[in-house]
Amino acid sequence: MNLRAWTLLPLLLFPALAARAEKKDLSPPPLNPHPKEALHVTVTFDHPDDAKRYIVIMKALYQNQQRGCGYFDPLRGGGSFVYPHGTFDVPNESRDPKQARFNVYLDRYNEVACNWELAAPYFLVRDTFTGRDALGHWGLREDLAPGTEYKAICPFQADDDPQSCYGRWPMPNVSHYSRVPITVHVSEDSALLRPRVRGVFSQSNFVKSVTTDAAPNPPTASSGD
């Protein structure tokens, strides 16, 4: 290849790379104005006096894994798919400070194509005096069946490291200034989870040019309902 050809090659390749990396609109679809399918979740302080200092916050991750609704970015982590997702606040419907009540909608969106499905809800307990949060390890499919109950203890430490509620494994023996026991209950009249749909994030669904360690990391959005 002569010098002229080498000079023209980047100019010829740039439009092709730009086309492959062309970003699609990753904003969420319009809200379903009349959602009906909900997980009715209550989080109760086992010690009512804890409600004077702590509050419960619920969030939910919605995401889309349809291949035609994302885009491939060759410059991201050596090449990866980018799909839309967002984490949103779920409002507390309870006026009783000792018990938070949430409606986590499965049909928050209801689009035929590129619909954002509920991936996982999760909660945290916040110390309103210090602003520290303890994240609850809850929200697996077995937790979300109607009638399911989950108990946890949320210890708070006097540091800024990430803090967790313990219900799945033994709580470590670490210094703490408070332990807040809670009960999470999914109401019997909650909707059943929709059948799991195989996502295109799985290894077998990636194109051969993408390595398995180039995991997608789409930008997240945060907003209230």
C-alpha positions, 0 to 999 in steps of 0.5 A: 500500500502506497503512502497516499493509500495509508494517508486516506485510510483513517479518513475512510475508516472514521465514518465506519467507526462513527456509524458503529458507535452511533448512540441511540436514545437511551431515555426511558419510555413513557410511564404507563399511566395506569399501572396495575401489576405491583409488588406490595412491600412493607418494611417494618421496624421491629423496635418501634422506637427506631422509627424516631431516628431511621427511615426506609428508602426503596429503589427499583432497577428497570432495564432493557436487554433487547438487542435492537434497543441498545448500541455497540460502542467499540471504544468502551472497554474494548468494545461492548453493548450499551443498553438503557437502564435506570434506578428510580425511587419508589415512594413510601405510601405509608403515614405510619413512621414505624412501617414503610409501604411501597408499590413496586410496579412490574408494568411501570412501563408498557411498551411493545418494543424496547420496554423497560422491565423491572430487574430488581427492587432494593431498600436501604435504611437511613440514619437521619442523624448521621446520613449513613445508609445500610443497604438491604440484600433483598430483592432476589426472585425468591424474595418477591413471591406473594406472602414472602417474609424477609428479616434482617438486622442493619448495624450502623458503624461510626465510619463512612464505609459502605454498610449493609443489613444482614439477613442472608449470612451471619453478621460480622462481629464489628463495633457499631453504635446501633442495630436496627432489626427490620421485617420485609413482607411481600403482600399476598395480593402482590402480582406474580413476577413475569417469566424470566426472559433470557437477556442478551447480556449472556455470553452466548448472545454476544457477537464474537468480536466482544470479549466476555470481560467487557461487561456493559456499563450503561449510564444510570438515571435517577428520578422519582415517580 
